[in-house]
């Protein structure tokens, strides 16, 4: 009986708990503050690149490798800041 109550309580906590959600506006704000905007891209393209970084990470690419990939792919030296902002604001549920 106690086990069933604990399972029910645990399941309801998962349903009721607030979930982390993507926030593209704060992602763009952080990139702007840290001067880590992808060169030659508009906001929609930068957001898409951020979501692509999240997808790479979820697909198993190690964080440090993704930082290097972003720098190489977009020819700029702020991969660390970009990937950090993406994981914070676009895929906050990612736990690397």
Beta strands, then each sheet from edge to edge (+ up, - down):
end
